Amino acid sequence: MINYDNKTFRPIINSENGETSPETIFHYKQVDNILTSEYSGGKIKKGHLIGLVDENGTIEMRYHQVNELGQVMTGTCFSRPEILANGKIRLYETWEWTSGDRSKGTSIIEEC
């Protein structure tokens, strides 16, 4: 299992209907297979996520955040890891809003 504890991630690509951007920084914590993160930056004032990491390092998570418009936004996300040549982690994400327009999207985030 990949351990994400104390790793920092930044989005490099996101769907147009997403709110994260390269200015958004995620600070991951992991205990056993439980993953949490606080994040902020760009259009996001404050966000949190909680999820489970499986034996392949894949993450199933739920997130909630307050955006720059003062709206609370929520969603689900599945992240599939890739270990890069430099040893850093890249996550390929498929997500869906559970608030707002309930649209879906994809993003890629990389370990800083």
Backbone as a printed PyTorch tensor [residue, N CA C, xyz], in Angstrom:
tensor([[[  0.8490,  -1.1930,   0.0000],
         [  0.0000,   0.0000,   0.0000],
         [  0.8880,   1.2470,   0.0000]],

        [[  0.5280,   2.2020,  -0.8010],
         [  1.2110,   3.5000,  -0.8050],
         [  0.8200,   4.2380,   0.4680]],

        [[  1.7900,   4.8840,   1.1010],
         [  1.4890,   5.7040,   2.2710],
         [  1.5880,   7.1750,   1.8660]],

        [[  0.4720,   7.8840,   2.0000],
         [  0.3860,   9.2840,   1.5960],
         [  0.6700,  10.2560,   2.7420]],

        [[  1.0240,   9.7240,   3.9120],
         [  1.1820,  10.5680,   5.0890],
         [  2.2500,  11.6410,   4.8940]],

        [[  1.8920,  12.8750,   5.2350],
         [  2.7750,  14.0510,   5.1550],
         [  3.2180,  14.4020,   3.7380]],

        [[  2.4540,  13.9810,   2.7420],
         [  2.7630,  14.3560,   1.3620],
         [  1.8870,  15.5440,   0.9520]],

        [[  2.4320,  16.3790,   0.0910],
         [  1.7320,  17.5680,  -0.3960],
         [  1.5130,  17.4180,  -1.8980]],

        [[  0.3090,  17.7510,  -2.3570],
         [ -0.0510,  17.6170,  -3.7660],
         [ -0.5810,  18.9370,  -4.3160]],

        [[ -0.4290,  19.0900,  -5.6420],
         [ -0.9030,  20.2790,  -6.3540],
         [ -1.5200,  19.8080,  -7.6820]],

        [[ -2.7030,  20.3240,  -8.0510],
         [ -3.3010,  19.9680,  -9.3380],
         [ -2.4520,  20.4710, -10.5100]],

        [[ -2.3530,  19.6440, -11.5460],
         [ -1.6980,  20.0900, -12.7760],
         [ -2.6990,  20.1920, -13.9270]],

        [[ -3.8230,  19.4560, -13.8200],
         [ -4.8900,  19.4970, -14.8310],
         [ -6.2170,  19.3010, -14.1050]],

        [[ -7.2450,  20.0320, -14.5440],
         [ -8.5870,  19.8350, -13.9920],
         [ -9.6150,  20.1560, -15.0630]],

        [[-10.7550,  19.4700, -14.9870],
         [-11.8690,  19.7810, -15.8760],
         [-12.3370,  21.2120, -15.6360]],

        [[-12.9450,  21.7900, -16.6400],
         [-13.3930,  23.1850, -16.5590],
         [-14.4100,  23.4120, -15.4470]],

        [[-15.2160,  22.4020, -15.1180],
         [-16.2400,  22.5420, -14.0800],
         [-15.6990,  22.2990, -12.6730]],

        [[-14.3920,  22.0970, -12.5370],
         [-13.7710,  21.9080, -11.2310],
         [-13.3520,  23.2270, -10.6110]],

        [[-13.0440,  23.2010,  -9.3180],
         [-12.6320,  24.4230,  -8.6190],
         [-11.1610,  24.4300,  -8.2380]],

        [[-10.4830,  23.2840,  -8.2720],
         [ -9.0670,  23.2890,  -7.9350],
         [ -8.2450,  23.8030,  -9.1030]],

        [[ -7.0450,  24.3010,  -8.7760],
         [ -6.1290,  24.8640,  -9.7670],
         [ -4.7060,  24.6500,  -9.2520]],

        [[ -3.6870,  25.0110, -10.0230],
         [ -2.3130,  24.8680,  -9.5240],
         [ -2.0380,  25.6430,  -8.2310]],

        [[ -2.8950,  26.5980,  -7.8910],
         [ -2.7330,  27.3480,  -6.6440],
         [ -3.2800,  26.5850,  -5.4310]],

        [[ -4.0250,  25.5180,  -5.6660],
         [ -4.6140,  24.7210,  -4.5880],
         [ -3.5750,  23.7270,  -4.0800]],

        [[ -3.3480,  23.7270,  -2.7770],
         [ -2.3740,  22.8270,  -2.1650],
         [ -3.1010,  21.8860,  -1.1970]],

        [[ -2.8570,  20.5830,  -1.3750],
         [ -3.4300,  19.5360,  -0.5330],
         [ -2.3480,  19.0050,   0.4070]],

        [[ -2.6530,  18.9290,   1.7040],
         [ -1.7370,  18.3880,   2.7050],
         [ -2.3360,  17.0710,   3.2090]],

        [[ -1.7880,  15.9530,   2.7430],
         [ -2.3290,  14.6310,   3.0620],
         [ -1.7850,  14.1040,   4.3850]],

        [[ -2.6440,  13.3990,   5.1090],
         [ -2.2970,  12.6570,   6.3190],
         [ -2.9020,  11.2640,   6.1590]],

        [[ -2.1950,  10.2530,   6.6460],
         [ -2.7210,   8.8960,   6.5690],
         [ -2.3730,   8.1250,   7.8240]],

        [[ -3.3730,   7.4440,   8.4000],
         [ -3.1980,   6.5220,   9.5140],
         [ -3.8630,   5.2190,   9.0930]],

        [[ -3.0860,   4.1380,   9.0690],
         [ -3.5510,   2.8590,   8.5350],
         [ -4.0390,   3.1050,   7.1050]],

        [[ -5.2830,   2.7710,   6.7920],
         [ -5.7710,   3.0140,   5.4260],
         [ -6.7050,   4.2250,   5.3450]],

        [[ -6.7370,   5.0510,   6.4070],
         [ -7.6100,   6.2350,   6.4220],
         [ -6.8050,   7.4660,   6.0280]],

        [[ -7.2670,   8.1240,   4.9780],
         [ -6.5990,   9.3130,   4.4360],
         [ -7.4360,  10.5500,   4.7400]],

        [[ -6.7870,  11.6240,   5.1640],
         [ -7.4480,  12.9120,   5.3300],
         [ -6.5760,  13.9900,   4.6950]],

        [[ -7.1930,  15.1190,   4.4080],
         [ -6.4330,  16.2380,   3.8590],
         [ -7.1590,  17.5370,   4.1540]],

        [[ -6.3710,  18.5690,   4.3840],
         [ -6.8660,  19.9400,   4.3760],
         [ -6.2750,  20.5830,   3.1340]],

        [[ -7.0280,  21.4640,   2.4910],
         [ -6.5350,  22.1190,   1.2900],
         [ -7.1530,  23.4950,   1.1250]],

        [[ -6.4480,  24.3360,   0.3830],
         [ -6.9240,  25.6860,   0.0830],
         [ -6.0680,  26.2460,  -1.0390]],

        [[ -6.5280,  27.3640,  -1.5750],
         [ -5.7870,  28.0590,  -2.6280],
         [ -6.5950,  28.2050,  -3.8970]],

        [[ -6.3270,  29.2530,  -4.6470],
         [ -7.0880,  29.5220,  -5.8680],
         [ -8.5150,  29.8740,  -5.5100]],

        [[ -9.4810,  29.1860,  -6.1170],
         [-10.9000,  29.4550,  -5.8790],
         [-11.4140,  28.8660,  -4.5690]],

        [[-10.5640,  28.1100,  -3.8590],
         [-11.0090,  27.4130,  -2.6590],
         [-10.4540,  28.0860,  -1.4040]],

        [[-11.3700,  28.5680,  -0.5560],
         [-10.9480,  29.1810,   0.7100],
         [-10.4850,  28.1220,   1.6960]],

        [[-11.2440,  27.0270,   1.8040],
         [-10.9030,  25.9550,   2.7490],
         [-11.6110,  24.6870,   2.3250]],

        [[-10.8890,  23.5680,   2.3850],
         [-11.4860,  22.2860,   2.0480],
         [-10.9150,  21.1710,   2.8880]],

        [[-11.6840,  20.0870,   2.9800],
         [-11.2690,  18.8770,   3.6840],
         [-11.6970,  17.6690,   2.8600]],

        [[-10.9370,  16.5980,   2.9780],
         [-11.3640,  15.3470,   2.3900],
         [-11.0710,  14.2110,   3.3520]],

        [[-11.8150,  13.1290,   3.2020],
         [-11.5690,  11.9090,   3.9580],
         [-11.7980,  10.7480,   3.0210]],

        [[-10.9370,   9.7370,   3.1370],
         [-11.0710,   8.6070,   2.2430],
         [-10.3670,   7.3760,   2.7520]],

        [[-10.4730,   6.3210,   1.9540],
         [ -9.8400,   5.0460,   2.2480],
         [ -8.8630,   4.7110,   1.1300]],

        [[ -7.7010,   4.1760,   1.5200],
         [ -6.6630,   3.7680,   0.5790],
         [ -6.6690,   2.2510,   0.5140]],

        [[ -6.7450,   1.6730,  -0.7080],
         [ -6.7040,   0.2170,  -0.8120],
         [ -5.2750,  -0.2780,  -0.9860]],

        [[ -5.1060,  -1.5900,  -1.1410],
         [ -3.7740,  -2.1940,  -1.2110],
         [ -2.9740,  -1.7460,  -2.4300]],

        [[ -3.6420,  -1.2110,  -3.4610],
         [ -2.9560,  -0.7050,  -4.6520],
         [ -2.6750,   0.7900,  -4.5830]],

        [[ -3.0670,   1.4350,  -3.4780],
         [ -2.8760,   2.8710,  -3.3390],
         [ -3.9990,   3.7080,  -3.9140]],

        [[ -5.0340,   3.0420,  -4.4330],
         [ -6.2010,   3.7550,  -4.9690],
         [ -6.9970,   4.3370,  -3.8060]],

        [[ -7.4770,   5.5610,  -4.0010],
         [ -8.1870,   6.2710,  -2.9420],
         [ -9.6520,   6.4640,  -3.3390]],

        [[-10.5520,   6.1340,  -2.4230],
         [-11.9660,   6.4880,  -2.5500],
         [-12.2320,   7.5350,  -1.4940]],

        [[-12.7010,   8.7190,  -1.8990],
         [-12.8220,   9.8140,  -0.9330],
         [-14.1000,  10.6190,  -1.1200]],

        [[-14.3940,  11.3860,  -0.0930],
         [-15.4590,  12.3880,  -0.1160],
         [-14.8050,  13.7140,   0.2750]],

        [[-15.2880,  14.8030,  -0.3230],
         [-14.7030,  16.1090,  -0.0120],
         [-15.7850,  17.1520,   0.1710]],

        [[-15.4330,  18.1800,   0.9350],
         [-16.2860,  19.3680,   1.0660],
         [-15.3670,  20.5770,   1.1380]],

        [[-15.8440,  21.6760,   0.5580],
         [-15.0140,  22.8770,   0.4940],
         [-15.8950,  24.1120,   0.4230]],

        [[-15.3130,  25.2310,   0.8570],
         [-15.9670,  26.5340,   0.7090],
         [-15.1900,  27.2840,  -0.3610]],

        [[-15.9030,  27.7100,  -1.4130],
         [-15.2320,  28.4050,  -2.5130],
         [-15.2280,  29.9200,  -2.2900]],

        [[-14.5980,  30.6310,  -3.2130],
         [-14.4580,  32.0940,  -3.0880],
         [-15.7930,  32.8170,  -3.1420]],

        [[-16.8620,  32.1510,  -3.6120],
         [-18.1970,  32.7480,  -3.6360],
         [-18.9440,  32.5150,  -2.3260]],

        [[-18.2920,  31.8130,  -1.3680],
         [-18.9190,  31.5300,  -0.0850],
         [-19.8740,  30.3490,  -0.1310]],

        [[-19.7700,  29.5220,  -1.1620],
         [-20.6350,  28.3480,  -1.3000],
         [-19.9440,  27.1160,  -0.7160]],

        [[-20.7370,  26.2660,  -0.0540],
         [-20.2360,  24.9660,   0.3800],
         [-20.4810,  23.9860,  -0.7620]],

        [[-19.4110,  23.3560,  -1.2350],
         [-19.4900,  22.3950,  -2.3310],
         [-19.0250,  21.0400,  -1.8170]],

        [[-19.6710,  19.9580,  -2.2800],
         [-19.3350,  18.6100,  -1.8310],
         [-19.2000,  17.6850,  -3.0290]],

        [[-18.4620,  16.5850,  -2.8360],
         [-18.3190,  15.6430,  -3.9290],
         [-17.6370,  14.3550,  -3.5310]],

        [[-17.5320,  13.4670,  -4.5180],
         [-16.8480,  12.1860,  -4.3720],
         [-15.7150,  12.1240,  -5.3860]],

        [[-14.7000,  11.3380,  -5.0680],
         [-13.5470,  11.2480,  -5.9610],
         [-12.8830,   9.8800,  -5.8080]],

        [[-12.4270,   9.3260,  -6.9350],
         [-11.6010,   8.1240,  -6.9610],
         [-10.2750,   8.5060,  -7.5860]],

        [[ -9.1760,   8.1820,  -6.9010],
         [ -7.8380,   8.5620,  -7.3620],
         [ -6.9910,   7.3090,  -7.5600]],

        [[ -6.3810,   7.2010,  -8.7490],
         [ -5.5070,   6.0740,  -9.0890],
         [ -4.0710,   6.5700,  -9.1600]],

        [[ -3.1440,   5.9560,  -8.3980],
         [ -1.7740,   6.4570,  -8.3480],
         [ -0.8790,   5.9410,  -9.4710]],

        [[  0.1150,   6.7430,  -9.7770],
         [  1.2380,   6.3500, -10.6270],
         [  2.4980,   6.8480,  -9.9230]],

        [[  3.5090,   5.9980,  -9.8120],
         [  4.7910,   6.4140,  -9.2460],
         [  5.6640,   6.8840, -10.4120]],

        [[  6.0700,   8.1470, -10.3630],
         [  6.8710,   8.7370, -11.4310],
         [  8.3350,   8.3040, -11.3160]],

        [[  9.0970,   8.5190, -12.3730],
         [ 10.5120,   8.1410, -12.4110],
         [ 11.3030,   8.7780, -11.2670]],

        [[ 10.8820,   9.9760, -10.8260],
         [ 11.5840,  10.6580,  -9.7340],
         [ 11.1120,  10.2000,  -8.3480]],

        [[ 10.2230,   9.1960,  -8.2970],
         [  9.7350,   8.6630,  -7.0390],
         [  8.5080,   9.3620,  -6.4840]],

        [[  8.1150,  10.4700,  -7.0940],
         [  6.9290,  11.2140,  -6.6350],
         [  5.6620,  10.5130,  -7.1440]],

        [[  4.5430,  10.8700,  -6.5340],
         [  3.2550,  10.2580,  -6.8600],
         [  2.4230,  11.1970,  -7.7190]],

        [[  1.8280,  10.6530,  -8.7650],
         [  0.8350,  11.3600,  -9.5840],
         [ -0.4870,  10.6340,  -9.3880]],

        [[ -1.5650,  11.3910,  -9.1550],
         [ -2.8910,  10.8040,  -8.9660],
         [ -3.8160,  11.2070, -10.1070]],

        [[ -4.4210,  10.1990, -10.7480],
         [ -5.4100,  10.4060, -11.7980],
         [ -6.7800,  10.3040, -11.1430]],

        [[ -7.5420,  11.3870, -11.1850],
         [ -8.7740,  11.4730, -10.4170],
         [-10.0130,  11.5530, -11.3100]],

        [[-11.0370,  10.8420, -10.8870],
         [-12.3720,  10.9250, -11.4810],
         [-13.2940,  11.3640, -10.3550]],

        [[-13.9800,  12.4800, -10.5500],
         [-14.7680,  13.0430,  -9.4600],
         [-16.1600,  13.4470,  -9.9300]],

        [[-17.0300,  13.6690,  -8.9420],
         [-18.4060,  14.0870,  -9.2220],
         [-18.8940,  14.9840,  -8.0970]],

        [[-19.4810,  16.1050,  -8.4830],
         [-20.0990,  16.9780,  -7.4880],
         [-21.3390,  16.2960,  -6.9220]],

        [[-21.5410,  16.3700,  -5.6010],
         [-22.7930,  15.9300,  -4.9880],
         [-23.6130,  17.1400,  -4.5580]],

        [[-23.1750,  18.3070,  -4.9730],
         [-23.8960,  19.5590,  -4.7660],
         [-23.8500,  20.3230,  -6.0800]],

        [[-24.4900,  21.4920,  -6.1160],
         [-24.4620,  22.3020,  -7.3390],
         [-25.0750,  21.5510,  -8.5140]],

        [[-24.3810,  21.5590,  -9.6410],
         [-24.9450,  20.9570, -10.8550],
         [-24.7400,  19.4410, -10.9540]],

        [[-24.0630,  18.8510,  -9.9800],
         [-23.8180,  17.4070,  -9.9100],
         [-23.0810,  16.8670, -11.1440]],

        [[-22.2790,  17.7220, -11.7470],
         [-21.5190,  17.3100, -12.9250],
         [-20.3110,  16.4750, -12.5250]],

        [[-19.6810,  15.8710, -13.5200],
         [-18.5170,  15.0120, -13.3180],
         [-17.2970,  15.6260, -13.9860]],

        [[-16.1180,  15.1620, -13.5650],
         [-14.8910,  15.6630, -14.1750],
         [-13.7160,  14.7670, -13.8720]],

        [[-12.5620,  15.1710, -14.3990],
         [-11.3180,  14.4680, -14.1460],
         [-10.2470,  15.4890, -13.8180]],

        [[ -9.2560,  15.0550, -13.0670],
         [ -8.1170,  15.9190, -12.7410],
         [ -6.8890,  15.0550, -12.5260]],

        [[ -5.7550,  15.7060, -12.5590],
         [ -4.4850,  15.0520, -12.2370],
         [ -3.7870,  15.9420, -11.2170]],

        [[ -3.3560,  15.3280, -10.1030],
         [ -2.5760,  16.0680,  -9.1270],
         [ -1.2320,  15.3590,  -8.9460]],

        [[ -0.1980,  16.1390,  -8.6090],
         [  1.1310,  15.5790,  -8.4240],
         [  1.7060,  16.0000,  -7.0860]],

        [[  2.5040,  15.0930,  -6.5310],
         [  3.2120,  15.3820,  -5.3050],
         [  4.2020,  16.5170,  -5.5360]],

        [[  4.2420,  17.4780,  -4.6210],
         [  5.1360,  18.6190,  -4.7420],
         [  6.5550,  18.2490,  -4.3140]]])
